[in-house]
Every structure is written in structure tokens, then in C-alpha cells.
Amino acid sequence: MKRPLCLLVVLATVASCIGTPGLFGQEQQPNAAVAGNGAASKKPKQIYFSPRQNDPRVLRQALRQAAGGTTLPLWSYNVVSPLDGKNYQGAMVGRSPFFNGHRTTPIQVYLIPVILTFADTGTVFDPTVFDSCLGDSVMNVVQNSPIFNSTDYVMNGADVGSNQYLDAFQRGNFWSYVSTTGNSYHTQLNVTVLPTQNLTVPAANGVTNVNPVNNCAYGEMDGGWWDPSTFGGTGPNQAQNLIAALAPQGVGPNNLPLFVFNAVSMYIGDVSQCCVLGYHGAYSNPVQTYSAEGIDSSGNFGGDVSTMSHEIGEWMDDPVITNPVPLWGHIGQQSGCQSNLEVGDPTSPNNPLSPPYNPYLVTMNGFNYTLQELTFFSWFYRQSPSIGAGGLYSNNTTFTTGAGAVCQ
């Protein structure tokens, strides 16, 4: 299908081209498990979005805007991969560990709780109230998590310090450079919670099911209704409309709006293509990055921040989804070949091609958290030796060598 030419074309953890700048919680009675479109109640499969955007104009635009202070602080890199001798340019959130490895960069994150009422059953999925299936509210679990709170991390034998998880990962990612500056290089996520937003998911765009094992409800929402520029579709863009409406609250291109759902995932096209628990994207001019994350309390996917650690790690290291790398694949979530730097994809769990999965298990604020292992910069570019912590290629011992030959 032809798409209109513009500086920002569709990304899937994606940047999009635009013309102009019930029941509370999730417990539900078994007879409510009949979905509005007749879908059966069964354990769904998690899907991780694979981006496909490599337009270099998007990268150049984002870097110009970052330099002018209109978007997130970004740093750029140029690296020659020994695999093919080619030069690769990319951008990441924060400041360069190569030239400014002594700097701490604060990034404003706006958490946006979204109450979703599913019209098919009237079930309300509210991330702000106590959910007996989770043992807490989703917002408490997110705010109290290692994504936004510090604890000590040892990565491949190297103590990278007491940090938020993605800050610790980034320190480990470039350990050969930042370790020489002590504990002074950080990319810090500062969190503000914004007012709760309410949306009703039409019966044609969402279904409610129940996990028969524990009688906990979960919603499956049409991604094309929530964010058509990402998932496909032509209707109103709920995600982008909420971002625009929250501009008076401070939301804009120089921060990260992060939508939070309770037990609601997204499907692609139809309900058989479920479930996407989270994604990150970018759109507009100046470039607006954002993310939407569902915390599963139904028991289908673990009820944790593992997917959020995957997506926010990818947002930090590939914010506008334009960082090209030599082709890699046939591992993690990728059954074919992929050509960009998405640090969660090679180690995605619960997929047939996944390597042995080695997450970080952190107990914090009375909750047991699972944080996905993430992949180092050196793995993608086949650098040897690795500049990552412990001289390895992922942050918890799984990858001991780079990605290998160019994917076929």
C-alpha cells in the first residue's frame, strides 16, 4: 500500500505521519466471559511489536530538534561495524557516554492512568483502584517499581551501582566508558502522575474475557481504535488526542507521556492477533515520543513490569525507531531478519526462538518484580571486545558473543 511521503512515516513501535502539528478492577463472574464479538475465553499469546522504520531523515530531524531544545535530549553516535565495514548513525535519549560520560540527564516522564470501560460487558479496567487479582493497584505497582526506583545491580559481575533499572542498563551498556567516571553518568526518569483519563471501548473494538484459572478478567482492545497510525486504521487516534489534550498539563515533545492500562492488551487487525502488552512510538513535527503499557493482573502474562522494562529500554536506546544496525534475526521474537536497534527484541521471553531467559528478579516495596534482560549496543554492531559490562553482550550473562553473521 502506498503511503504519503513526509518526514515522519509510520513506525510500528512506530512513528506516524500526520498532516498537522461496570466492574472495578478485573474480577468478573464467569458468565461475563462471553466477548462482544463471540471470541472464546482462552489464554492468549503475548506479541511483541517489531519496528520497521529506517528513514534517515527522521533521525536528522530529531537530532536538529533536540539540539534546539524542542524535544527530548538526544545524543548521536557514529559506529563502524567490523561485520561489514559500514558506518551506522543513531540517537539515544540522554547524553553521550563517550564524550559526556560524567553527566546526569533528567528526563520527565508523565504517567497517565487510563480507565477503559468495555462496552461489550460494561467491565471497567481501572489502574488507579485496588485490584484483588494483583494485590494492589496497577498505578502503585508501576510507581513503586524498579523502573522508577533505585536498587543495586550487578551486571555480568560488574556492580553498576544503585540506579533505576533502565539507567543501570545504560550504564552497563557502555560500561567501558562510564565506569571510568565513577557514579556520575545517569539517565534519570523523573515521574509525575497526571489526571486519570476515561475512555469507553466500543463493542466493535474490544472484547472482555476471563482467565478460567483464577476468574480474573482481562480486556483485548483493537490497537487500530486506540492508535490507528501505529496499528493500522483511519479513525480518530485516541493516543494522540489524549497527548494533545494533556498539553496544558505539560505533556509535549520534551518529555515522555506513558499511558498505563490495567489488564488490557491490544490486538492487531482482529482479536486472533493478540496480545500486545506495550509499545513505544513517535510521531509529528517536532517529534513526540510516547509509550502505552498494560500491566497484566489476569495471570495470562505474569502481572508485572517485564514488558514495560522491554519497551522503555527500547525507547531510551531507539527513541524514534531509526537506529540502523547490520541485519540480525532468528532469535528472540524475530523469526526473520531485523535491521534496527531494539534492545528488548533479541531476548524477548515466551517465544519459540527465545534464548535461555535470565531476567532480574527484584523485590521492592513489598512486590516481586521481573525485569527483562536487555541486549547491549555491542551485540548489534558485532563489536569485539564488547564495551558492555563484563565484556558480554547482554546485561545478565545470556549473550557472550555478538549477533554473528548478517542475517539471511
MODA-V92106 format. One record per pair of residues at least 24 apart in sequence whose C-alpha atoms are under 6 Angstrom apart, sorted by the first residue. I is the first residue (numbers start at 1). GAP is how many residues later the second one is. D is the distance in Angstrom with one decimal. If there is no record, write none. Layout:
# MODA-V92106
[[I GAP D] [I GAP D]]
This chain:
# MODA-V92106
[[7 51 5.8] [8 50 5.9] [11 40 6.0] [11 42 5.3] [12 39 4.6] [12 218 5.4] [13 38 5.2] [13 266 5.3] [13 267 4.7] [13 268 4.6] [14 216 5.7] [14 267 4.4] [14 268 5.9] [15 266 5.4] [15 267 4.1] [15 268 4.5] [16 213 5.5] [16 267 4.7] [22 100 4.4] [22 101 4.5] [22 102 5.3] [23 100 4.9] [23 101 5.0] [24 100 5.3] [25 100 5.5] [25 101 5.7] [25 106 4.7] [26 190 5.7] [26 191 4.8] [27 189 4.6] [27 190 5.4] [28 189 5.6] [33 176 4.5] [33 177 5.1] [35 172 4.9] [35 173 5.2] [36 84 4.6] [36 167 5.8] [36 171 5.5] [41 168 5.3] [45 230 5.9] [46 229 4.8] [47 228 5.2] [47 229 4.9] [48 228 6.0] [53 269 5.8] [54 268 4.7] [71 182 4.7] [71 183 4.0] [72 182 4.2] [72 183 5.9] [81 300 5.2] [90 233 4.5] [92 224 5.9] [92 225 4.7] [92 226 5.7] [93 223 5.0] [94 93 5.8] [101 77 5.3] [101 84 5.3] [102 79 5.7] [102 82 4.8] [102 83 4.8] [103 81 5.9] [103 82 4.9] [104 81 5.3] [104 82 4.5] [104 83 5.8] [105 82 4.9] [106 82 4.7] [107 81 5.9] [107 82 5.0] [107 83 5.9] [108 82 5.0] [108 147 5.1] [109 81 5.8] [109 82 4.9] [109 146 5.9] [109 147 4.7] [109 148 5.9] [110 81 5.9] [110 82 5.0] [110 83 5.8] [110 147 4.8] [110 148 5.9] [111 82 4.7] [111 147 5.0] [112 82 5.4] [112 146 5.9] [112 147 4.7] [112 148 5.9] [113 83 5.0] [113 146 5.9] [113 147 4.9] [114 82 5.8] [114 83 4.8] [114 84 5.8] [114 146 6.0] [114 147 5.7] [115 83 4.8] [116 83 5.2] [116 84 5.7] [117 83 4.6] [117 84 5.9] [118 82 5.9] [118 83 4.9] [119 82 5.9] [119 83 5.3] [119 84 5.0] [120 83 4.6] [125 137 5.6] [126 136 5.9] [127 134 5.9] [127 135 4.8] [133 164 5.7] [134 163 5.1] [155 240 5.4] [155 241 5.6] [156 234 4.9] [156 240 5.7] [156 241 5.5] [158 231 6.0] [158 232 6.0] [166 147 5.9] [172 216 5.5] [172 217 4.8] [173 203 5.2] [173 215 4.7] [174 213 5.7] [174 214 5.2] [175 213 5.1] [175 214 5.1] [176 211 5.1] [216 82 5.0] [217 81 6.0] [218 45 5.0] [218 46 5.8] [218 80 5.9] [219 45 4.5] [220 44 5.8] [220 45 5.2] [220 46 5.5] [221 45 4.6] [222 44 5.6] [222 45 5.2] [223 43 5.1] [223 44 5.5] [223 45 5.8] [253 34 6.0] [253 35 4.4] [256 34 5.4] [257 33 5.1] [258 32 6.0] [258 33 4.8] [258 34 5.6] [259 33 4.5] [260 33 5.1] [260 34 5.8] [261 33 4.4] [262 32 5.8] [262 33 5.4] [263 32 5.6] [263 33 4.3] [263 34 5.4] [264 30 5.7] [265 29 6.0] [279 32 5.8] [282 38 5.5] [306 64 5.4] [306 65 4.7] [306 66 5.2] [309 62 5.9] [310 34 4.9] [314 28 5.3] [314 29 5.4] [327 79 5.3] [327 80 5.1] [328 79 4.7] [329 78 5.8] [337 70 5.8] [343 31 5.6] [343 32 4.8] [344 30 5.2] [379 24 5.4]]
